[in-house]
Amino acid sequence: MGLVIENRFDVAAAPDEVYRLMLDVERIAPCIPGAEVTGRGDDGSYEARVTVKLGPVSMSYRGTVAIDSHDDAARTAALRAKATEARGQGTAQATMAMAVEATESGGSSVSVSTDMLVTGRVAQMGKGIMQDVATRMIGQMARNMEAVLDGNPATVIDAKPVGGVGLAAGVLADRVRRRGRGEGE
């Protein structure tokens, strides 16, 4: 299943700081719930693991992430990720385009567009659920980035997988609210 996920979030830090953090794979990984860098390739790529848990379903992926291109003046970059589910039941490939812009308040607005192709159990969840989970993960990532940029990495939510009953309940509540507003899936 292929899908495009668009996310935007604000961080109360200068755009150049946010951009540098987003290009530092080893520093940004702990900000993403369930993600960790497990090694570095000779080609500049990083070996990584990401675990996502939704209710009783837990999926762990191992793969690589690399920065394909970046434009420091424009504060834009493209990253490529490729992973296989640990149990060998599915795959995920993604190209992420990110841009960091200044806000009027002196902070940063970050946009991330992720073009994904997934197979296996995660593909059976459907686009709506995947979008909701991605939105919650990005929200936690933004909060964790602010903690790192404020010099308080100890306040970063540890790299536990996003998920469990809390995530499932939150995703369900978001979907009910959208339906109540007539937004549908």
Number of C-alpha atoms within 10 A of each C-alpha: 13 13 16 15 16 15 16 16 16 18 22 19 19 18 21 17 13 25 21 15 17 22 19 12 18 17 16 20 21 22 27 25 25 20 23 23 20 13 12 15 11 6 7 10 17 21 19 22 22 23 20 21 19 20 13 9 11 15 17 18 21 21 20 21 23 20 18 14 12 16 10 11 7 11 19 20 20 19 17 18 20 20 21 20 21 16 9 11 12 17 20 21 20 20 20 20 19 21 21 27 20 16 16 8 9 13 19 23 20 23 17 19 17 21 16 17 16 19 16 15 15 21 17 12 11 12 17 13 18 16 18 19 21 17 18 17 20 19 18 17 21 20 19 25 27 20 19 20 16 11 10 12 17 10 12 19 16 15 16 16 19 23 24 15 12 12 18 19 14 15 22 14 12 13 18 14 13 13 12 10 9 9 10 11 10
